[in-house]
Amino acid sequence: MFCRNMLTEETTLTEILPNIAAIDERIAAVRQNLRELVGQAAAYSGAADENLMSQRIDEKAPAQSPTAFTTSTQERG
């Protein structure tokens, strides 16, 4: 709501509307920036989650060489 104290007797609606339009444009730009930041944060978080998952898998996996894995699977045959 527009504060009446800010209006003078000489202020007209045609003077106020461009200001409102400029404010709307700024709000739209801020909203777009927020969308981009949220997207970047989600991507960063996803990458961090994948990295953490890889580390956990590496920690839990048995310390076998690739040749040991091949030999054990060939034995099961």
Secondary structure by P-SEA (a helix, b strand, c coil): ccccccccccccaaaaaaaaaaaaaaaaaaaaaaaaaaaaaaaaaaaaaaaaaaaaaaaacccccaaaaaaaaaaac
